[in-house]
Amino acid sequence: MEDKRTAIARAALDIRAVKLQPDAPFTWASGYRMPVYNDNRLFLFYPQYRTLIRDAFAERIEAASIPCDVIAGTPTAGIPHAALLAEKLGKPFIYPRKQQKGHGMQNRIEGIRHDGMIAGKRVLMIEDLISTGKSSVAALETVREAGAEVDTCLSIFTYGFDKAEEAFRNAGAAYRSLIDLDLLISVLEEKHYFTGEQIRLLREWQRSPFTWGERFKKEDM
């Protein structure tokens, strides 16, 4: 049987949930020129891929013996995958808000009536994408403020940036991802999707992601 991680990587490329353009890089909101663009929301359209991701998360939890009493989804793209996983595992589900509600119960965390419902509980955070780790750690800290223990975040994809490693290390937490750039490149090479030069450019970007795009900015001038 095909490894689930490899199947997810192939699906990501097939449905263009991950787009790779080393010859014509994307401009991210941060202004950086990057050869990779990720939109894991596209997986939600395909029941077979939603299930594949859910089951891969469940296998990772079991294989790594990750303790969890509650499943949490990061806002907003992590929420549907976390809800699917919580249903499979029979676990309670919550999600932290990016900002506290300004009306009604003024909730910071949805799915509970009060913080005491998760105080002391081991919460596993589910994310769709980890780039710098900033938003993931912010969600994690919101749940910690309610008294829960949150030590691990699982994501569908990571770019593998050192900034993410640093952010989670500073937060005293760890993260694991189902697929990363190394796996995607191995699938590209296997299927002969890219030329050798395009693979070389991706590897070059991987080594220095935040300076790699400077050459393209100069060409635009």
FITIPA-270982 format. One record per residue: residue in one letter; residue number from 1; x, y, z of N, C-alpha, C in turn. Coordinates in steps of 0.02 Angstrom, whole numbers. Layout:
 r   k    nc1    nc2    nc3   cac1   cac2   cac3    cc1    cc2    cc3
 A NUM      X      Y      Z      X      Y      Z      X      Y      Z
...
//
This chain:
 r   k    nc1    nc2    nc3   cac1   cac2   cac3    cc1    cc2    cc3
 M   1     42    -60      0      0      0      0     44     63      0
 E   2     24    112    -38     62    173    -43     63    210     24
 D   3    121    235     43    127    274    104     80    334    101
 K   4     45    347    155     -4    402    155     29    470    144
 R   5     88    479    171    122    544    162    138    556     88
 T   6    162    504     55    177    511    -16    113    522    -56
 A   7     59    488    -38     -4    496    -72    -30    568    -64
 I   8    -21    597     -5    -43    666      7      0    714    -35
 A   9     65    702    -38    109    745    -78     89    743   -152
 R  10     74    683   -177     53    677   -247    -13    712   -258
 A  11    -59    704   -211   -124    738   -217   -115    813   -216
 A  12    -72    838   -172    -60    910   -167    -37    939   -233
 L  13      6    903   -268     30    926   -333    -23    918   -387
 D  14    -60    863   -385   -111    850   -436   -168    901   -434
 I  15   -191    919   -374   -247    967   -369   -222   1039   -361
 R  16   -156   1046   -362   -123   1112   -356   -137   1145   -289
 A  17   -142   1104   -238   -144   1131   -169    -75   1160   -152
 V  18    -23   1130   -182     44   1158   -179     65   1173   -250
 K  19     83   1235   -262    106   1256   -329    180   1272   -324
 L  20    219   1247   -371    291   1258   -372    309   1292   -438
 Q  21    338   1351   -434    357   1389   -494    427   1418   -484
 P  22    479   1378   -486    546   1405   -475    569   1453   -529
 D  23    539   1449   -589    559   1494   -643    521   1561   -640
 A  24    463   1561   -609    421   1621   -605    391   1625   -535
 P  25    430   1644   -485    409   1640   -415    350   1685   -399
 F  26    314   1665   -347    257   1703   -322    282   1759   -276
 T  27    243   1811   -271    256   1863   -222    210   1852   -162
 W  28    238   1835   -105    198   1825    -45    175   1892    -16
 A  29    127   1888     29    101   1949     61    157   1987     96
 S  30    208   1951    119    265   1982    153    310   2020    106
 G  31    300   2011     40    343   2044    -10    398   1999    -35
 Y  32    411   1943     -2    463   1897    -24    442   1861    -88
 R  33    491   1849   -132    479   1809   -192    496   1737   -176
 M  34    447   1693   -182    455   1623   -163    431   1578   -220
 P  35    463   1521   -231    443   1476   -285    387   1428   -266
 V  36    361   1434   -205    310   1388   -179    250   1428   -156
 Y  37    191   1403   -172    129   1432   -145     84   1375   -123
 N  38     55   1382    -64     17   1327    -34    -55   1349    -20
 D  39   -103   1307    -39   -173   1319    -24   -206   1252     -7
 N  40   -197   1231     56   -224   1166     77   -300   1165     81
 R  41   -332   1222     76   -406   1224     76   -434   1184     17
 L  42   -394   1177    -36   -418   1140    -94   -430   1067    -78
 F  43   -396   1040    -28   -408    970     -8   -481    959     14
 L  44   -512   1012     40   -579   1004     69   -631    985     17
 F  45   -618    999    -46   -666    984    -99   -669    909   -114
 Y  46   -616    873    -96   -610    802   -115   -617    757    -53
 P  47   -673    722    -48   -684    679     11   -628    628     22
 Q  48   -601    600    -32   -549    549    -24   -485    579      5
 Y  49   -470    642    -10   -410    673     16   -421    698     88
 R  50   -481    722    103   -496    740    172   -486    679    217
 T  51   -512    622    195   -506    561    234   -434    539    240
 L  52   -396    545    186   -326    525    185   -286    566    236
 I  53   -298    631    237   -263    675    285   -284    659    356
 R  54   -348    649    367   -373    632    434   -339    568    460
 D  55   -337    517    417   -309    453    437   -233    457    447
 A  56   -200    499    407   -128    508    415   -113    543    482
 F  57   -153    591    501   -145    623    566   -154    571    622
 A  58   -206    530    616   -221    481    667   -162    431    674
 E  59   -133    411    618    -77    365    619    -16    397    651
 R  60     -5    461    637     52    497    667     45    502    742
 I  61    -16    515    765    -29    519    837    -13    453    871
 E  62    -36    398    840    -25    332    869     49    313    866
 A  63     81    325    809    151    305    801    197    343    849
 A  64    182    407    860    224    448    904    200    449    976
 S  65    147    412    990    118    409   1057    106    479   1085
 I  66     73    521   1044     58    590   1065     -5    589   1108
 P  67      1    610   1171    -58    610   1214   -105    668   1198
 C  68   -169    655   1196   -216    710   1185   -285    693   1213
 D  69   -312    740   1249   -381    735   1275   -429    773   1231
 V  70   -403    825   1198   -444    870   1157   -406    886   1093
 I  71   -443    892   1037   -414    913    973   -433    985    961
 A  72   -384   1027    942   -397   1097    927   -375   1112    856
 G  73   -412   1155    821   -393   1176    754   -374   1249    754
 T  74   -320   1265    718   -300   1335    713   -347   1372    665
 P  75   -361   1435    680   -405   1474    636   -367   1497    574
 T  76   -397   1491    515   -460   1457    504   -451   1390    468
 A  77   -395   1383    431   -387   1325    387   -374   1260    424
 G  78   -353   1263    487   -343   1202    525   -407   1174    554
 I  79   -460   1215    556   -521   1195    590   -555   1134    559
 P  80   -567   1132    493   -602   1073    465   -564   1008    474
 H  81   -498   1010    466   -459    949    473   -457    926    545
 A  82   -455    973    591   -456    955    662   -523    926    682
 A  83   -577    953    654   -644    928    669   -652    856    644
 L  84   -627    843    584   -630    775    555   -590    726    598
 L  85   -532    747    621   -490    704    662   -523    691    730
 A  86   -551    743    760   -584    735    824   -642    686    818
 E  87   -679    688    763   -734    642    752   -708    570    748
 K  88   -654    559    711   -627    492    704   -603    464    770
 L  89   -571    507    811   -542    485    874   -592    487    932
 G  90   -650    516    920   -699    522    973   -677    570   1028
 K  91   -644    624   1008   -618    673   1056   -657    738   1052
 P  92   -659    776   1107   -688    843   1104   -649    887   1055
 F  93   -684    936   1027   -653    981    978   -664   1054    998
 I  94   -611   1094    990   -615   1165   1004   -575   1202    950
 Y  95   -585   1267    948   -538   1308    909   -531   1377    940
 P  96   -470   1403    944   -459   1470    970   -474   1521    915
 R  97   -498   1579    935   -511   1633    888   -448   1675    880
 K  98   -442   1706    821   -385   1752    812   -391   1812    857
 Q  99   -454   1834    866   -467   1889    912   -527   1871    955
 Q 100   -526   1894   1016   -582   1880   1061   -645   1914   1035
 K 101   -701   1879   1040   -765   1907   1019   -778   1973   1055
 G 102   -806   2021   1019   -821   2085   1050   -894   2090   1072
 H 103   -930   2034   1068  -1000   2035   1087  -1020   1968   1117
 G 104  -1081   1961   1139  -1106   1898   1166  -1064   1876   1226
 M 105  -1039   1814   1223  -1000   1785   1277   -926   1805   1274
 Q 106   -908   1843   1221   -839   1867   1212   -788   1809   1216
 N 107   -803   1756   1180   -761   1696   1183   -693   1707   1151
 R 108   -642   1677   1181   -576   1671   1150   -569   1603   1117
 I 109   -606   1553   1146   -603   1484   1121   -674   1459   1110
 E 110   -687   1434   1051   -754   1409   1035   -758   1334   1048
 G 111   -817   1313   1070   -828   1242   1085   -833   1228   1159
 I 112   -816   1277   1201   -822   1269   1273   -860   1328   1302
 R 113   -892   1316   1360   -929   1370   1393   -884   1414   1435
 H 114   -830   1382   1462   -783   1420   1504   -716   1384   1503
 D 115   -663   1419   1523   -596   1392   1519   -587   1329   1561
 G 116   -625   1323   1615   -617   1266   1659   -630   1199   1625
 M 117   -666   1200   1569   -681   1138   1533   -619   1106   1503
 I 118   -567   1146   1490   -506   1117   1462   -446   1127   1508
 A 119   -455   1157   1566   -399   1167   1612   -369   1100   1631
 G 120   -304   1094   1623   -269   1032   1639   -273    978   1585
 K 121   -312    990   1533   -319    942   1479   -260    946   1431
 R 122   -243    890   1401   -190    888   1350   -222    900   1282
 V 123   -204    957   1252   -235    978   1189   -184    971   1132
 L 124   -205    939   1078   -164    933   1018   -188    983    967
 M 125   -143   1025    942   -160   1077    893   -150   1050    822
 I 126   -200   1062    780   -196   1041    709   -194   1104    665
 E 127   -145   1106    622   -133   1163    578   -131   1138    506
 D 128   -148   1181    458   -142   1159    389    -72   1172    362
 L 129    -43   1230    378     21   1250    350     63   1285    403
 I 130    126   1266    408    172   1301    452    226   1334    409
 S 131    229   1400    412    282   1436    376    332   1462    428
 T 132    318   1520    457    362   1546    510    342   1520    578
 G 133    282   1491    583    258   1465    647    225   1516    691
 K 134    224   1579    671    199   1633    713    125   1624    731
 S 135     82   1612    680     11   1606    693     -6   1542    731
 S 136     31   1489    717     20   1425    752     35   1432    826
 V 137     91   1464    842    110   1474    911     61   1520    947
 A 138     35   1571    911    -14   1616    941    -77   1577    961
 A 139    -99   1531    917   -158   1490    933   -144   1445    992
 L 140    -85   1416    993    -65   1373   1047    -65   1410   1114
 E 141    -39   1471   1114    -36   1510   1175   -105   1530   1201
 T 142   -152   1542   1155   -220   1558   1175   -251   1501   1214
 V 143   -240   1440   1190   -267   1381   1224   -231   1370   1291
 R 144   -167   1383   1293   -130   1377   1356   -156   1426   1408
 E 145   -174   1485   1386   -200   1535   1433   -264   1513   1467
 A 146   -298   1464   1437   -359   1437   1467   -342   1381   1517
 G 147   -277   1368   1526   -256   1318   1575   -242   1249   1547
 A 148   -245   1242   1481   -232   1177   1449   -158   1166   1438
 E 149   -138   1103   1428    -70   1086   1410    -67   1076   1335
 V 150    -26   1115   1301    -19   1109   1229     55   1106   1212
 D 151     78   1048   1193    150   1038   1181    165   1019   1108
 T 152    113   1002   1069    126    977   1001     76   1006    952
 C 153    101   1022    893     58   1044    837     74    999    777
 L 154     22    972    747     29    933    685      2    974    627
 S 155     38    973    571     15   1011    512     16    966    451
 I 156    -20    988    400    -19    951    336     48    963    301
 F 157     70   1026    300    129   1044    261    171   1095    299
 T 158    237   1090    290    282   1140    316    334   1158    263
 Y 159    355   1221    263    408   1242    218    477   1224    245
 G 160    480   1209    311    543   1191    341    587   1250    358
 F 161    557   1309    369    596   1368    386    625   1363    456
 D 162    687   1388    464    718   1391    530    677   1434    578
 K 163    642   1484    550    602   1528    592    547   1490    629
 A 164    520   1439    597    469   1398    629    499   1357    686
 E 165    557   1328    673    591   1290    725    603   1334    786
 E 166    626   1395    774    641   1442    828    577   1462    866
 A 167    524   1475    829    461   1497    861    434   1443    907
 F 168    434   1381    884    408   1326    926    455   1311    984
 R 169    519   1315    971    568   1303   1025    559   1355   1081
 N 170    551   1418   1061    541   1471   1111    476   1462   1149
 A 171    426   1430   1117    362   1419   1149    362   1355   1191
 G 172    417   1318   1189    420   1255   1226    374   1202   1197
 A 173    367   1202   1131    323   1154   1098    359   1124   1037
 A 174    329   1072   1009    358   1039    950    306   1037    895
 Y 175    329   1032    833    281   1022    778    306    968    731
 R 176    258    934    701    272    883    652    225    894    593
 S 177    249    880    532    208    889    473    204    825    432
 L 178    148    816    398    139    757    357    184    759    295
 I 179    189    818    264    231    825    204    274    887    210
 D 180    331    885    177    376    942    175    406    948    105
 L 181    451    996     96    478   1009     30    520    950      4
 D 182    556    917     49    596    859     27    552    805     -3
 L 183    496    792     29    450    741      2    420    762    -64
 L 184    401    826    -69    373    851   -132    424    845   -189
 I 185    486    863   -175    538    859   -227    550    787   -248
 S 186    548    741   -201    557    670   -219    501    646   -265
 V 187    440    671   -254    384    653   -298    393    685   -366
 L 188    416    748   -367    430    782   -431    481    744   -472
 E 189    534    720   -439    586    684   -473    560    616   -498
 E 190    520    584   -457    493    518   -476    448    523   -537
 K 191    407    575   -540    359    584   -594    387    624   -652
 H 192    449    648   -645    481    688   -698    439    750   -715
 Y 193    409    781   -663    369    841   -674    414    901   -691
 F 194    474    904   -662    518    962   -669    583    942   -703
 T 195    617    992   -732    683    981   -759    734    981   -702
 G 196    793    957   -718    847    958   -668    863   1028   -644
 E 197    859   1077   -690    874   1146   -671    821   1173   -623
 Q 198    758   1157   -635    705   1179   -590    713   1148   -520
 I 199    732   1085   -518    744   1053   -453    802   1088   -418
 R 200    853   1105   -456    912   1139   -427    891   1206   -396
 L 201    848   1243   -431    824   1307   -405    785   1298   -340
 L 202    743   1246   -337    706   1232   -276    752   1216   -218
 R 203    803   1176   -231    851   1159   -178    889   1222   -155
 E 204    905   1265   -203    940   1327   -187    897   1371   -143
 W 205    832   1376   -159    786   1414   -118    779   1384    -48
 Q 206    777   1318    -45    770   1284     19    827   1303     67
 R 207    887   1312     40    945   1329     82    943   1401    107
 S 208    913   1446     68    911   1517     88    846   1549     64
 P 209    790   1532     95    724   1552     69    710   1627     69
 F 210    739   1664    116    721   1734    122    768   1781     84
 T 211    819   1754     53    863   1795     10    862   1771    -62
 W 212    836   1711    -73    836   1680   -139    803   1723   -192
 G 213    748   1757   -175    708   1795   -224    736   1863   -242
 E 214    792   1883   -212    819   1950   -227    836   1958   -300
 R 215    858   1905   -333    878   1910   -404    818   1928   -448
 F 216    758   1902   -428    698   1916   -468    674   1987   -458
 K 217    685   2015   -399    667   2085   -387    709   2130   -431
 K 218    772   2113   -438    817   2154   -480    796   2150   -553
 E 219    774   2090   -575    753   2082   -644    690   2122   -659
 D 220    648   2134   -607    586   2170   -616    597   2245   -622
 M 221    656   2268   -602    668   2340   -602    679   2367   -673
//
